[in-house]
């Protein structure tokens, strides 16, 4: 029963993340770089800090979390900065492929590589942790089935690209460009997988038994997102200068509206990793699901992003065959979340 509760909590977080682009559509009269970094203040700084504080027991301070973990902190933030590159290109994949297809390819790549790269790189730098032992047959099977589901959805996207006229493509996604979007989405997925690598390096940054299991990954999450914020801030502020959009932040007539929806988008985005931490607290009885939890989160993100894609009519005009392939891919992804527990 606890395993089911854990998976449901992760699913709720995935649904929230897949919904985070909806509030962004309500932002008015701001350039991309301006609203992206403002929502990032909430998503990558304020809320992760609050989450990390939950891991600090009474009588201890926040900074005590990092005592004796200098190397781990450095590596966690480093991979957070690399993940930040994935976050930037992730947004572009939505631009050229739409919410459904863009998230499917990017998050699918992120799911597979993120799950594998964590133990592999941890084993290289900290071999005494024997991280490779976590990559069991069940874990590899779960990753393979997840990638299969993503591949099927990718086929549906290719079918969509070939079957619709240019006018129909633009009606669904304004800047639709499948070859360009595919390249960017694959890069985004590869770099985004660094998030889980960062979590792996920071997995011991907590107060041991004094920190409840459901909060133990929140300090590492904070370090990763801080690293990602640095990368995004550098790029966004560069774009502000290049495009002369610093004035966005001074537009008082839209400030309250934009801050509200940036905060909502940031909260929805952070919910996925807050839910991941809470959910893992219920998965201790299954080492396989603990290792696969990041992969499961990304797979469910894809499922819900495609639900939003249908709601936003991004698949409007596609043939029944294309929709059938899409649904098959979604079903395979759902199965991938539970299959390792049955093997």
N, C-alpha and C positions, 0 to 999 in steps of 0.2 A: 504493500500500500504506500509506503514512504517513497518508493521509486516512482510510482505513478504521480504522487504529489510533486516530486522534484521535476519530472518531465512537464507537468502542467504549468508549473511556475516558469520554467524556461520558455514554454510555448507562449505564455502571456507576455513575457519580455520580448519575444520575437515579433508578436503581433504589434506591440507598441513601436518597435523599431521600424517595422515595415510601414507604419502610419506616419512616420516623422516628416515625410516630404509633403504631407497634406497641409499642415500649418504654413509651410514655406510659401505655398501658393497664395496665401493671404497677405504676404509682405508687400508693401507698397513703396514705389519710388526709391528703391535702393538697388544698387548694382549687386551682382553676384558676390563679389569679394567682400562687400560690406555686411550683407546679411549672413554670409557663411561664417565669418569670424565672430560675429556677435552671438549667433546661436552656439558657436564653439565655446564661448566663455561659459555658457550654462552647461553644455554637454561634456566639455573636457576639463573644466576647472572647478566651478562652483559645486555642481552635484556630485562629481567623483570625490571631492574633498569631504563633503558631508557624509558620503558613503564610507570613506576610509575612517572617519571618526567613530563609526559604529564598531570598528575593530579595536578601539582603544578602551580598555577596561577602566573602571573608576580607580583613581589614584595614580594613573599613568598619563603621560603627555603624548601628543601626536608625534613629536620628533623622536621619542624613544623607540618608535617602530623601526627606525632605520639604523639603530646602534649595532655595529658589528656586521652590517650588510652592505658595506661600501661597494664592493664589486657587483653584487646583485642589483643594487639600486642603479648603478651606472649602466649595466646591460639592459635592465628593464626599460629605462628611459631611452636608451639608444634604439632599441627595437620599437619603442613608441614613436620615435622620430621617423623611422622607416615606415611604420604604419601610417604616419601622417601623410606621406607621399601617396599611399594607397587611398587615403580618404579624399585627397584632392582629385585624383584621377577617377575615383568612384563617382563623384558628382558629374564628371564629364561623361561617364558611361550612361548615366541617366539621360543626359542631354541628347545623345545620339541614338540610344536604343529604347528609351522609355523606362518607366519604373519597373515593369515586369521583367523584360528581357535583360535590361542592364543589371539589375540586382541578381538575377538568376545566374548569369555567367560570372560576374565579379564575386558574388558570395559563394558560389560553388567552388571556384578556384581557391578562394580564401579558406573554405571549409576543409578541403583536402590537404592543401599545402600547410595550412596552419596547424592541423593535427599532427602531421608527420614531422614538420620542421622543428617543433618544440622539443620533443625528446631527442632528435638527432643532434641539434646544436647544443642542447644541455649536456649531452653525453660527451661532446667534444671539449667543452670548457670545464665541466664539472663531472668527470667520469665516475667519481666516487658515489654519485647519486643513482647510478645504474638506470638512467631514464629510459634506455632502449627497451628494458624489460616490459614497459607499459604497452609497447606496440605488439600486442598479441594478435593471433589470427582473427579473433572477433573484431578487434579494432580496425585492422586492415580491411576486413570484409565490410564493415560499416562505412569506411571511407570510399571503397570501391563502389558500393551501391549508391552512395550519395553522388559521386561523380557520374555514375550512370544516369541518375535522375536528371542531373544538370545537363548532361549531353543530350538527353531526349528533349528537354526544354529548348536547348540550343538548336536542335533540328527543327522544332516548331518555329523558332525565330527565323531560321533560314527559309522555311516554307512561306512564312509571312512576307519576308522581304521579296521573294520571287513571285508571289501571287498577286500582290497589290500594285496598283498604279502609283506613280509618284505623288499624285494628288491625294490618294487614300493614305499613303504613308505619312505625308505631311499633316494630314488631318488628325491622325492618331498621335504622332510625335513630330513636332514642328521641324526639328533638325535631324530627322531620321537618316542614319548612314550606317548600314550594317557592317561593312568591312572596317571602317574607321572605329566604330563603336566597339566591335569585337576585339580589336587590338588593344584599345584603351581599357576595356573591361578585364581582359586577361592580365594586363599589367597591374590594374587596381587590385585584382584578386591575389596576385602574387605578393604585392607589398602589404596588403591588408592582413595576410596570413601572419605577418610579423607581430600582430597584436597578441596572438596566442603564444608566440615565442616569448614575448615580454612577460606574459602571465606565468609562463613556466619558470623563467629566471627569478621572478619575484614571489614564487609560491610559498617560500618560507618566511616572508616578511609579515609577521604578525606576532602576537603574544602567546603562541602555543595554546595550551589548554585554557588559558584565560580569555581567549578570543573564541566565540561560538563558531562552529564549523561553517555556518551560513554566511559569515562575514569575512572569512579568512582570505579570500582573493581580492577583497575591495582595496586594500592598500596598494597591491600590485596594479590593479586597474587604474588607480589614481596616477601612479607613476607613468604608466603607459600613455594615458590620455594627456598628461602634462607634456610628455615628449611630442605627442602628436600636435598639441596646441602650438608648440614652438615652430614646428615645420609649417603649419597652416598660417600662423601669424606672419611669418616672414614672407610667404607667398602673397597673402592677401594684402598686406601693407605695401608690398611692391606694386601690386595691381592698383591699389588706391593711388599711388604716386604716378604710375604710368598712365592711368586712365583719368586722372584728376577727379577722383571720386571721394576725396576726403570730406567734401561737403555733405555727403550722405548723412553723416553722424550729427549734423547740425540742423537737419530738417525737422523742426519741432512739430510741424503739423502731422507727421507720420510717426513720430518717436514712440508714443504710447502704444499704438497699434503694432508697430514692428517689434518692439521689445517684448510685448505679450506673446506674439507668435513665434519669435525666436526662442523665448524661454520654453514655450510649449514644445517646439520641435526638439530643443535640447533635452528636455525631460523625457520625451518619448524615445529619443535615441539612447540616452543613458540607461533607460529601463531594461534594455537587453542584457547589459552586463551586470546590473544590479540583480536582475532575475536569474542570470547565470550563476552568480555567487550564492543567492538564496537556494536555488534549485540543487546545486552541488552539495549543499548541506544535507540533503535528503538522499543522496546517491552513494553514501559511504559504503553501503553493502555491496555495491557493484563497481569494482575497479575499472571494468571495461567502459561503463557509462561515464565514469568520472573522466577517463581519458578522452572519450568521444563527445563530452558535453559541448565543447566549442563547435565541433562539427555538426552536432544536432541543432544547436542554436542557429548556425548559418543555414542549414537545410530548411528549418522552419521559417527563417526570414524569407527564403526564396518562395516557400509555399504561400505565405501571406502577401508577399509583394506581387505575386501573380494574381491573387484575389483582388488586390487593389488595381492591378492592371486591367482586369476584366471590368471592375466597377468604373474605372476612368476611361473605358472604351478604347483601350490601346490595341485590342484584338478585334475591333469592329471591322467587318468586311472580310475577315478570314474565312476560309472554307471550313465546313464541318470536320474534314480530315485533319486540318491544322489544329483545330480546337481539341480534337480527340488526342492528338499527339501531345499537346500541352497538358491535358488532364492526366494522361498516362505518366508524364514526367513528374507531376505533382504527387500522384499516388506512390510512385517509386520513392520519392523523397520522404513521404510520411512513413513508409515501410522501413526506410533506412534508419529512422529514429528509434525503432523498436527491435529491429532484426538482431542486433548484437546480443541483446538480452535473451533471445530465444535459442541462440546457437550454443 
